[in-house]
Amino acid sequence: MCSFKNIFSLRKVTKNDEDLLFNWANDSDTRKWSFNSLSITLDEHKFWLNQKITDENILFWILELSNTPVGLVRLEKKENIIILNYQIAPEFRGKGLASKMLTIAMTELNNYWKNIKVLAYTLPGNIASIKSLTNAGFILESSSSEKMCYIFNAKSE
């Protein structure tokens, strides 16, 4: 498999990404594998996005491959943990990009917050997410019929 390391980049999400993220969020597979499967209205999305991009406890990035948006990573710091949310654009799924994106994001995270637990939740049947998380260095911490929790321990270098 060829290495994409040099052509990947992370950039901060801005209001200019509103339509792109709205479309990604309402993709049928995205809704299928979300804890809330209901569609999102544009007004709800605008309000939500504004809150996320202005919160100092949230790192919200778009992964670009040769300047094309291919995914997003959102890291929300809550006390002594970080909750990870991520998504690959519908047209780029199935290419192994999620684990690469998560690996890049976990490295970048160290520039902001060090030595803090990162948790990621997924539905038990979401095989693609499970593989992406484990390939990026996350390990299963707990599991139930409703959700699985994976953990990544960011270490300062």
Phi and psi in degrees as a GROMACS rama.xvg file:
@    title "Ramachandran Plot"
@    xaxis  label "Phi"
@    yaxis  label "Psi"
@TYPE xy
-82.8815  153.685  CYS-2
-88.9634  130.819  SER-3
-102.57  5.11738  PHE-4
-50.07  -43.1913  LYS-5
-77.8205  -13.2122  ASN-6
-110.673  3.14035  ILE-7
-89.7575  144.8  PHE-8
-149.538  151.426  SER-9
-107.317  139.535  LEU-10
-136.985  155.643  ARG-11
-68.3361  143.491  LYS-12
-72.0278  140.271  VAL-13
-128.14  174.576  THR-14
-60.2648  -25.6207  LYS-15
-65.0448  -15.7015  ASN-16
-90.3961  2.75821  ASP-17
-52.3025  -52.2777  GLU-18
-66.9954  -42.1775  ASP-19
-58.3337  -50.2024  LEU-20
-68.3681  -33.975  LEU-21
-61.4933  -45.2581  PHE-22
-65.6216  -42.4668  ASN-23
-62.3577  -42.0861  TRP-24
-64.5106  -32.2646  ALA-25
-96.5988  7.41536  ASN-26
-59.0771  140.41  ASP-27
-60.719  -39.265  SER-28
-69.813  -35.2432  ASP-29
-61.4278  -47.4355  THR-30
-64.4521  -39.305  ARG-31
-58.6243  -40.1066  LYS-32
-100.549  15.1357  TRP-33
-95.2338  154.93  SER-34
-67.8057  -25.4874  PHE-35
-116.143  109.815  ASN-36
-86.5275  -1.07773  SER-37
-73.6954  146.079  LEU-38
-63.7976  155.517  SER-39
-107.778  134.003  ILE-40
-80.2234  159.814  THR-41
-63.1536  -40.313  LEU-42
-62.7863  -43.5866  ASP-43
-59.9931  -43.897  GLU-44
-63.5718  -45.3855  HIS-45
-59.6588  -45.7818  LYS-46
-62.1302  -48.1562  PHE-47
-59.8776  -48.4676  TRP-48
-61.8756  -43.2459  LEU-49
-59.5836  -41.0495  ASN-50
-63.3169  -43.567  GLN-51
-68.8689  -41.3408  LYS-52
-78.7029  -11.1692  ILE-53
-104.865  -2.30501  THR-54
-86.6872  122.707  ASP-55
-71.0171  -11.5373  GLU-56
-96.8607  15.0448  ASN-57
-127.87  129.176  ILE-58
-104.042  124.898  LEU-59
-134.227  110.254  PHE-60
-124.776  152.121  TRP-61
-107.443  133.196  ILE-62
-88.7372  129.508  LEU-63
-115.583  141.191  GLU-64
-115.926  110.954  LEU-65
51.5956  47.4597  SER-66
68.3363  12.4276  ASN-67
-107.281  124.834  THR-68
-63.2773  126.724  PRO-69
-124.569  -11.5542  VAL-70
-174.027  173.508  GLY-71
-137.939  151.152  LEU-72
-132.628  131.703  VAL-73
-127.859  126.174  ARG-74
-117.791  115.895  LEU-75
-110.705  115.276  GLU-76
-84.4944  124.231  LYS-77
-131.178  102.897  LYS-78
58.3075  -112.355  GLU-79
-105.233  19.387  ASN-80
-136.325  163.298  ILE-81
-122.517  134.011  ILE-82
-101.538  125.355  ILE-83
-94.8106  134.12  LEU-84
-129.779  140.527  ASN-85
-152.974  163.107  TYR-86
-159.181  143.878  GLN-87
-105.475  138.487  ILE-88
-56.2047  141.555  ALA-89
-50.0667  -41.9359  PRO-90
-76.1492  -5.66539  GLU-91
-114.403  7.30791  PHE-92
-72.0521  154.406  ARG-93
80.6091  13.2543  GLY-94
-112.665  7.56236  LYS-95
76.7033  15.7486  GLY-96
-75.8336  -29.0248  LEU-97
-62.1805  -46.5329  ALA-98
-66.6139  -34.8026  SER-99
-64.7354  -44.8272  LYS-100
-61.9667  -43.5341  MET-101
-66.131  -38.3614  LEU-102
-62.8338  -44.898  THR-103
-62.9426  -43.7042  ILE-104
-65.2409  -38.941  ALA-105
-67.0073  -33.6207  MET-106
-69.5895  -44.9578  THR-107
-64.6006  -34.9345  GLU-108
-53.2045  -37.1117  LEU-109
-60.1138  -20.6233  ASN-110
-76.3884  -10.5403  ASN-111
-116.356  -54.1951  TYR-112
-132.83  128.662  TRP-113
-110.662  153.523  LYS-114
52.4788  50.1572  ASN-115
-132.977  142.889  ILE-116
-72.3815  138.088  LYS-117
-113.694  124.607  VAL-118
-111.594  142.87  LEU-119
-132.243  133.594  ALA-120
-111.485  142.45  TYR-121
-146.923  159.827  THR-122
-75.4426  143.816  LEU-123
-56.1865  -31.3298  PRO-124
-86.5922  -1.09026  GLY-125
-85.351  78.1938  ASN-126
-59.7105  -40.3527  ILE-127
-60.9842  -43.6992  ALA-128
-66.5404  -43.1256  SER-129
-58.8323  -46.0458  ILE-130
-64.2119  -42.7594  LYS-131
-61.3711  -45.1737  SER-132
-64.1337  -48.1521  LEU-133
-66.5946  -36.9114  THR-134
-66.5536  -22.9738  ASN-135
-93.4817  4.14322  ALA-136
100.106  9.36102  GLY-137
-84.7252  148.058  PHE-138
-124.605  149.476  ILE-139
-67.3093  124.561  LEU-140
-100.159  -41.4029  GLU-141
-155.482  160.366  SER-142
-149.675  142.372  SER-143
-140.222  -179.699  SER-144
-70.1676  -18.2759  SER-145
-96.7121  -33.0525  GLU-146
-159.544  159.001  LYS-147
-118.939  142.42  MET-148
-116.402  125.404  CYS-149
-112.103  150.125  TYR-150
-128.557  144.453  ILE-151
-131.883  127.362  PHE-152
-99.6787  107.909  ASN-153
-75.5918  128.82  ALA-154
-114.444  139.515  LYS-155
-74.9036  148.022  SER-156
